[in-house]
């Protein structure tokens, strides 16, 4: 009797949320470095549309959700895990990222973040605890946080090797989460 053919391993899909909306930002370069880690066993894709989200307002949190919100929720739902990146803005995460996480934390009983493995990295000269803020916010949204081995990247230290090492370690932690 012929043996069944082995099934290919399913690719783990990580969605990268970048809290920087500026095209040339260091955080955006880190996001692209993460996407470059895409491989046979681990698909890494960059979330789109954070710049299209309205400011969170419960009056707008309707069914159906605003189009940009629905699109981002679908991206998160289709991912197995999240790599969340943010510049350090005034000792915390960016307003754009916080707004996206506020939208993604709804509906409260069926959030696309609930139970989703997530890890965060912040980029700044001095983090002032922004990495702790990011982890606290992710936990509050219901995400299952996995600490990044290197949660803070200095813009001065974002040469290729350091960034590659940081995102590779973060993605590996997510892949095994």
Secondary structure as a PSIPRED ss2 file (coil, helix, strand):
# PSIPRED VFORMAT (PSIPRED V4.0)

   1 X C   1.000  0.000  0.000
   2 X C   1.000  0.000  0.000
   3 X C   1.000  0.000  0.000
   4 X C   1.000  0.000  0.000
   5 X C   1.000  0.000  0.000
   6 X C   1.000  0.000  0.000
   7 X C   1.000  0.000  0.000
   8 X C   1.000  0.000  0.000
   9 X C   1.000  0.000  0.000
  10 X C   1.000  0.000  0.000
  11 X C   1.000  0.000  0.000
  12 X E   0.000  0.000  1.000
  13 X E   0.000  0.000  1.000
  14 X E   0.000  0.000  1.000
  15 X E   0.000  0.000  1.000
  16 X E   0.000  0.000  1.000
  17 X E   0.000  0.000  1.000
  18 X E   0.000  0.000  1.000
  19 X C   1.000  0.000  0.000
  20 X C   1.000  0.000  0.000
  21 X C   1.000  0.000  0.000
  22 X C   1.000  0.000  0.000
  23 X C   1.000  0.000  0.000
  24 X C   1.000  0.000  0.000
  25 X C   1.000  0.000  0.000
  26 X H   0.000  1.000  0.000
  27 X H   0.000  1.000  0.000
  28 X H   0.000  1.000  0.000
  29 X H   0.000  1.000  0.000
  30 X H   0.000  1.000  0.000
  31 X H   0.000  1.000  0.000
  32 X H   0.000  1.000  0.000
  33 X H   0.000  1.000  0.000
  34 X H   0.000  1.000  0.000
  35 X H   0.000  1.000  0.000
  36 X C   1.000  0.000  0.000
  37 X C   1.000  0.000  0.000
  38 X C   1.000  0.000  0.000
  39 X C   1.000  0.000  0.000
  40 X C   1.000  0.000  0.000
  41 X C   1.000  0.000  0.000
  42 X E   0.000  0.000  1.000
  43 X E   0.000  0.000  1.000
  44 X E   0.000  0.000  1.000
  45 X E   0.000  0.000  1.000
  46 X E   0.000  0.000  1.000
  47 X C   1.000  0.000  0.000
  48 X C   1.000  0.000  0.000
  49 X C   1.000  0.000  0.000
  50 X H   0.000  1.000  0.000
  51 X H   0.000  1.000  0.000
  52 X H   0.000  1.000  0.000
  53 X C   1.000  0.000  0.000
  54 X C   1.000  0.000  0.000
  55 X C   1.000  0.000  0.000
  56 X C   1.000  0.000  0.000
  57 X C   1.000  0.000  0.000
  58 X H   0.000  1.000  0.000
  59 X H   0.000  1.000  0.000
  60 X H   0.000  1.000  0.000
  61 X C   1.000  0.000  0.000
  62 X C   1.000  0.000  0.000
  63 X C   1.000  0.000  0.000
  64 X C   1.000  0.000  0.000
  65 X C   1.000  0.000  0.000
  66 X C   1.000  0.000  0.000
  67 X H   0.000  1.000  0.000
  68 X H   0.000  1.000  0.000
  69 X H   0.000  1.000  0.000
  70 X H   0.000  1.000  0.000
  71 X H   0.000  1.000  0.000
  72 X H   0.000  1.000  0.000
  73 X H   0.000  1.000  0.000
  74 X H   0.000  1.000  0.000
  75 X H   0.000  1.000  0.000
  76 X H   0.000  1.000  0.000
  77 X H   0.000  1.000  0.000
  78 X C   1.000  0.000  0.000
  79 X C   1.000  0.000  0.000
  80 X C   1.000  0.000  0.000
  81 X E   0.000  0.000  1.000
  82 X E   0.000  0.000  1.000
  83 X E   0.000  0.000  1.000
  84 X E   0.000  0.000  1.000
  85 X E   0.000  0.000  1.000
  86 X E   0.000  0.000  1.000
  87 X E   0.000  0.000  1.000
  88 X C   1.000  0.000  0.000
  89 X E   0.000  0.000  1.000
  90 X C   1.000  0.000  0.000
  91 X C   1.000  0.000  0.000
  92 X E   0.000  0.000  1.000
  93 X C   1.000  0.000  0.000
  94 X C   1.000  0.000  0.000
  95 X H   0.000  1.000  0.000
  96 X H   0.000  1.000  0.000
  97 X H   0.000  1.000  0.000
  98 X H   0.000  1.000  0.000
  99 X H   0.000  1.000  0.000
 100 X H   0.000  1.000  0.000
 101 X H   0.000  1.000  0.000
 102 X H   0.000  1.000  0.000
 103 X H   0.000  1.000  0.000
 104 X H   0.000  1.000  0.000
 105 X C   1.000  0.000  0.000
 106 X C   1.000  0.000  0.000
 107 X C   1.000  0.000  0.000
 108 X H   0.000  1.000  0.000
 109 X H   0.000  1.000  0.000
 110 X H   0.000  1.000  0.000
 111 X C   1.000  0.000  0.000
 112 X C   1.000  0.000  0.000
 113 X C   1.000  0.000  0.000
 114 X C   1.000  0.000  0.000
 115 X C   1.000  0.000  0.000
 116 X C   1.000  0.000  0.000
 117 X E   0.000  0.000  1.000
 118 X E   0.000  0.000  1.000
 119 X E   0.000  0.000  1.000
 120 X E   0.000  0.000  1.000
 121 X E   0.000  0.000  1.000
 122 X E   0.000  0.000  1.000
 123 X E   0.000  0.000  1.000
 124 X C   1.000  0.000  0.000
 125 X C   1.000  0.000  0.000
 126 X C   1.000  0.000  0.000
 127 X C   1.000  0.000  0.000
 128 X C   1.000  0.000  0.000
 129 X C   1.000  0.000  0.000
 130 X H   0.000  1.000  0.000
 131 X H   0.000  1.000  0.000
 132 X H   0.000  1.000  0.000
 133 X H   0.000  1.000  0.000
 134 X H   0.000  1.000  0.000
 135 X H   0.000  1.000  0.000
 136 X H   0.000  1.000  0.000
 137 X H   0.000  1.000  0.000
 138 X H   0.000  1.000  0.000
 139 X H   0.000  1.000  0.000
 140 X H   0.000  1.000  0.000
 141 X C   1.000  0.000  0.000
 142 X C   1.000  0.000  0.000
 143 X C   1.000  0.000  0.000
 144 X E   0.000  0.000  1.000
 145 X E   0.000  0.000  1.000
 146 X C   1.000  0.000  0.000
 147 X C   1.000  0.000  0.000
 148 X C   1.000  0.000  0.000
 149 X C   1.000  0.000  0.000
 150 X C   1.000  0.000  0.000
 151 X C   1.000  0.000  0.000
 152 X E   0.000  0.000  1.000
 153 X E   0.000  0.000  1.000
 154 X C   1.000  0.000  0.000
 155 X H   0.000  1.000  0.000
 156 X H   0.000  1.000  0.000
 157 X H   0.000  1.000  0.000
 158 X C   1.000  0.000  0.000
 159 X C   1.000  0.000  0.000
 160 X H   0.000  1.000  0.000
 161 X H   0.000  1.000  0.000
 162 X H   0.000  1.000  0.000
 163 X H   0.000  1.000  0.000
 164 X H   0.000  1.000  0.000
 165 X H   0.000  1.000  0.000
 166 X H   0.000  1.000  0.000
 167 X H   0.000  1.000  0.000
 168 X H   0.000  1.000  0.000
 169 X H   0.000  1.000  0.000
 170 X H   0.000  1.000  0.000
 171 X H   0.000  1.000  0.000
 172 X H   0.000  1.000  0.000
 173 X H   0.000  1.000  0.000
 174 X H   0.000  1.000  0.000
 175 X H   0.000  1.000  0.000
 176 X C   1.000  0.000  0.000
 177 X C   1.000  0.000  0.000
